[in-house]
Amino acid sequence: MNLPTDTLVDWYAAHARDLPWRAPGTTAWGVLVSEIMLQQTPVARVEPAWLDWLARWPRPSDLAAASPADVLRAWGKLGYPRRALRLREAAAVIAERHGDVVPSDVDTLLALPGIGAYTARAVAAFGYGRRCPVVDTNVRRVVARAVHGAGDAGPASTTRDLADVDALLPADEPAAARLSIALMELGALVCTARTPRCAVCPVRADCAWQRAGRPTYTGPVKAVQRYAGTDRQVRGRLLDVLRDTPEPVVRARLDAAWPDAAQRDRCLDSLLVDGLVEQTPDGRFALPGDRNSAT
C-alpha cells in the first residue's frame, strides 16, 4: 500500500492533541480507562472525568475496592453507565490475577470483563507500544480514502479492516504503535467524515481518493442515533436522580423525572435488571452498593 507512513508519523508528532492519557508516564491502566470512557463519548467530556478518575483510583485495585455507587457517581454523565461497572469488574480481575498490572497481551486483555477487540488492541498498542492493528471509525475512513480511493469505508469487516491496517504497520513495534495513533488522529482531525480538511492533509499527494477526484460515497449510510425521547435519555434521567442524592429515594422522586409512565417504568425495570439500580427492603431506590442504602 502506497502511503507515506513516515510523513504521517511526523505530522502526528507536530499536530497531535495534548491529551492527558498520552502524556509520558501514563500507565496502561490510564490508557485502559481512557479507551473505555472514549467509547461513543466526545473527548471534551472525557478529559476532566479521566483526570478525576485517575486521581481517585490510580490503580486497578483502588477501583475494585470502590462501591458500585461511588463508581457510578464518578462516571457522571459520560453515558452508557454499564461501562463503569464493567470497568470495575475488569479492575478486580486485574488486581487479583495479574498483580494489579494491566496485561499487555491482546488475548489476555480480551479475557477481561467488558473488554472487546478494539479496546484490547488499543491498550496493547498505546499502553505498551505493541505492534497490532487498531481499527476504529476514524482509521477505517482514512484507509478507505487514502488507500482504496473510496469516499468512506462502508460496513465494517473485522477481517478485512484489520488486514488493511496490518499491511501498513512497520515491523518495529514502537514505530507501528506510533503509526496506529497517527492514523487515528488524522481521521479525527483532518480526514473527517463530513468536511475533510484535504488542503492540510499530510498524505494528500499520495491519497487514492484525491487522485480519483474525490468520488462521492454511494454505499450504505450508517443511521444517526437520536437521543431525545429515547430509553437512553430516560435511564439517564432516573440515574441522575439517584446520583444527586446521598440517600435512597422514594418512587415518587423517580416518577417526577419523566412524564411517560409506561416508558419510565420500562426503563426503571431495565436499570434494575442491569444492576445499575437497587431497590431497598423498604421499597426505595438507590445506586447499587450505596453505603447509605437501607438494609
C-alpha positions in Angstrom: 0.0 0.0 0.0 1.5 3.3 -1.1 1.0 5.6 2.0 3.9 7.8 3.3 3.7 6.5 6.8 6.8 8.4 8.0 5.3 11.6 6.8 2.1 10.8 8.7 4.0 10.0 11.9 5.9 13.2 11.7 2.7 15.1 11.2 1.3 13.5 14.3 4.4 14.5 16.3 3.8 18.1 15.3 0.0 18.3 15.5 -1.4 15.7 17.9 -3.8 16.9 20.5 -2.3 17.3 24.0 -4.5 14.8 25.8 -3.6 13.6 29.4 -3.7 9.9 28.6 -1.0 10.5 26.0 1.4 12.1 28.5 4.7 10.4 29.1 4.5 8.1 32.1 0.8 7.3 31.7 0.3 3.7 32.7 -1.6 1.0 30.7 -4.3 1.4 33.4 -4.7 5.0 32.4 -4.9 4.1 28.8 -7.5 1.4 29.5 -9.6 3.9 31.5 -9.4 6.4 28.6 -10.4 3.9 26.0 -13.5 2.8 27.9 -14.5 6.4 28.6 -14.0 7.4 25.0 -16.4 4.9 23.5 -19.2 7.0 21.9 -18.3 9.9 24.1 -16.6 13.2 23.0 -13.0 13.9 24.1 -14.0 17.2 25.8 -16.4 15.3 28.2 -13.9 12.5 28.9 -10.8 14.6 29.8 -12.0 16.0 33.1 -13.6 12.7 34.1 -10.4 10.8 33.3 -8.3 13.2 35.4 -10.6 12.9 38.4 -10.9 9.1 38.0 -7.1 8.5 37.9 -6.6 10.8 40.8 -9.1 8.9 42.8 -8.3 5.4 41.6 -4.7 5.3 40.3 -4.5 1.5 40.3 -7.0 -1.2 39.3 -7.1 -2.4 42.9 -8.3 1.1 44.0 -11.2 1.0 41.7 -12.0 -2.6 42.6 -12.3 -1.6 46.2 -14.8 1.2 45.5 -18.5 0.7 45.8 -20.6 0.5 42.6 -22.5 3.5 43.8 -19.3 5.6 44.1 -18.2 4.4 40.6 -21.5 5.3 39.0 -21.4 8.8 40.7 -17.9 9.3 39.4 -18.9 8.2 35.9 -21.5 11.0 35.9 -22.9 11.9 32.5 -20.3 10.0 30.3 -23.1 7.8 29.1 -23.6 4.0 28.9 -23.0 3.6 32.7 -22.7 -0.2 32.4 -19.3 0.6 31.1 -18.3 1.9 34.5 -19.4 -1.3 36.3 -17.7 -3.5 33.7 -14.5 -1.5 34.1 -14.7 -2.1 37.9 -15.1 -5.8 37.2 -12.1 -5.8 34.9 -10.1 -3.9 37.6 -10.9 -6.6 40.1 -9.7 -9.3 37.8 -6.5 -7.3 37.0 -5.9 -6.8 40.7 -6.5 -10.5 41.6 -5.0 -12.4 38.7 -2.4 -10.0 37.1 -0.7 -8.4 40.1 -2.5 -5.1 39.7 -0.9 -4.6 36.3 -3.0 -4.3 33.1 -1.9 -7.2 30.8 -0.1 -6.4 27.6 -1.2 -9.4 25.6 -4.3 -9.0 23.4 -5.7 -12.4 24.1 -5.3 -11.9 27.9 -6.9 -8.4 27.6 -9.8 -9.9 25.7 -10.5 -12.3 28.6 -11.2 -9.3 31.0 -14.8 -8.4 31.6 -16.2 -5.8 29.2 -13.0 -5.6 27.0 -13.7 -6.0 23.3 -11.4 -6.4 20.3 -10.8 -2.7 19.7 -10.1 -1.9 23.4 -7.7 -4.8 23.8 -5.7 -3.8 20.8 -5.7 -0.1 21.7 -4.3 -0.9 25.2 -1.6 -3.2 23.7 -0.6 -0.6 21.2 -1.0 2.7 23.1 -0.2 1.3 26.6 2.7 -1.0 25.7 3.8 0.1 22.3 2.9 -3.2 20.7 2.5 -3.9 17.0 -1.1 -4.7 16.4 -3.7 -3.1 14.1 -6.0 -0.8 16.0 -9.1 0.0 13.9 -11.9 2.5 14.8 -14.2 4.5 12.6 -11.6 7.2 12.0 -8.9 4.7 10.9 -11.3 2.8 8.6 -12.2 6.1 6.9 -8.5 7.1 6.4 -7.7 3.7 4.9 -10.8 3.8 2.7 -9.9 7.1 1.2 -6.1 7.2 1.2 -5.5 3.5 0.3 -8.7 2.4 -1.6 -9.9 5.7 -3.1 -13.4 5.4 -1.6 -15.3 8.3 -0.1 -16.0 6.3 3.1 -15.4 2.8 4.5 -18.9 1.3 4.3 -19.9 -1.6 6.5 -17.3 -2.9 8.9 -15.5 -6.1 8.2 -13.2 -7.1 11.0 -11.0 -9.4 8.9 -10.6 -7.0 6.1 -10.2 -3.9 8.2 -7.5 -5.5 10.4 -5.7 -6.8 7.4 -5.7 -3.4 5.7 -4.2 -1.7 8.7 -1.8 -4.5 9.5 -0.4 -4.1 5.9 0.5 -0.5 6.7 2.3 -1.2 10.0 6.1 -1.4 10.0 7.7 -4.4 11.6 9.2 -2.4 14.5 6.8 -2.4 17.4 7.2 1.1 18.8 7.1 2.5 15.2 3.9 0.5 14.5 2.2 1.8 17.6 3.1 5.4 16.6 1.6 4.9 13.2 -1.6 3.4 14.7 -2.2 6.5 16.8 -1.2 8.8 13.9 -3.8 7.1 11.6 -6.5 7.6 14.3 -5.6 11.2 14.9 -5.6 12.0 11.1 -9.2 10.7 10.9 -10.3 12.7 14.0 -8.7 16.0 13.0 -8.3 16.1 9.2 -9.9 13.2 7.3 -13.2 13.8 8.9 -16.5 12.3 7.7 -18.4 15.4 6.5 -15.8 18.1 5.9 -12.4 16.6 5.4 -9.6 19.2 5.5 -7.7 17.9 2.5 -5.7 21.1 2.0 -3.7 20.4 5.2 -3.6 16.6 4.9 0.0 15.3 5.2 -0.7 12.4 2.8 -2.7 14.4 0.3 -0.2 13.8 -2.5 -0.4 10.1 -2.1 -4.1 9.8 -1.3 -6.0 7.5 -3.7 -9.3 9.4 -3.1 -7.7 12.6 -4.2 -6.2 11.0 -7.3 -9.6 9.6 -8.2 -11.2 13.1 -7.9 -12.7 12.6 -4.5 -15.7 10.4 -5.7 -18.8 10.6 -3.6 -19.6 7.7 -1.3 -22.7 5.9 -2.5 -22.7 2.9 -0.2 -24.9 2.1 2.8 -25.2 5.1 5.2 -24.9 4.5 8.9 -28.1 5.5 10.8 -27.7 8.5 13.0 -28.6 7.6 16.6 -31.1 10.0 18.1 -31.1 10.7 21.9 -34.1 12.9 22.7 -37.0 10.9 23.9 -35.2 7.5 23.8 -34.9 5.0 26.6 -31.3 6.0 27.0 -32.4 9.5 27.9 -35.0 8.2 30.4 -32.5 5.9 32.0 -30.1 8.8 32.3 -32.7 11.0 34.0 -33.5 8.3 36.5 -29.8 7.7 37.3 -29.4 11.5 37.7 -31.9 11.5 40.5 -30.0 8.8 42.3 -26.6 10.2 41.7 -27.7 13.6 43.1 -28.9 12.3 46.5 -27.0 10.7 49.3 -29.9 8.5 50.4 -32.3 6.1 48.7 -35.3 7.8 47.1 -39.0 7.0 47.1 -40.7 6.0 43.9 -42.4 9.5 43.6 -39.0 11.1 43.1 -38.3 8.9 40.1 -41.8 9.3 38.7 -41.2 13.1 38.6 -38.1 12.6 36.4 -40.1 11.6 33.2 -43.8 12.1 32.3 -44.4 8.9 30.3 -45.3 6.4 32.9 -45.0 3.3 30.7 -41.6 4.3 29.3 -40.4 5.3 32.7 -41.4 2.0 34.3 -39.8 0.1 31.5 -36.5 2.0 31.9 -36.5 1.6 35.7 -37.1 -2.2 35.3 -34.1 -2.3 32.8 -31.9 -0.4 35.2 -32.8 -2.9 38.0 -32.1 -5.9 35.7 -28.7 -4.3 34.6 -27.7 -3.9 38.2 -27.4 -0.1 37.9 -30.2 0.5 40.4 -31.2 -1.5 43.5 -34.5 -1.5 45.5 -34.1 -1.3 49.3 -36.2 -3.5 51.6 -38.4 -0.6 52.4 -39.2 0.0 48.8 -37.0 2.9 47.9 -34.4 3.0 45.2 -30.6 3.6 45.3 -27.5 3.1 43.3 -26.0 -0.4 43.8 -23.9 -0.9 46.9 -24.6 2.6 48.1 -23.3 2.9 51.7 -26.3 4.9 52.6 -28.8 2.4 51.3 -31.2 0.9 53.8 -30.5 -2.7 54.7 
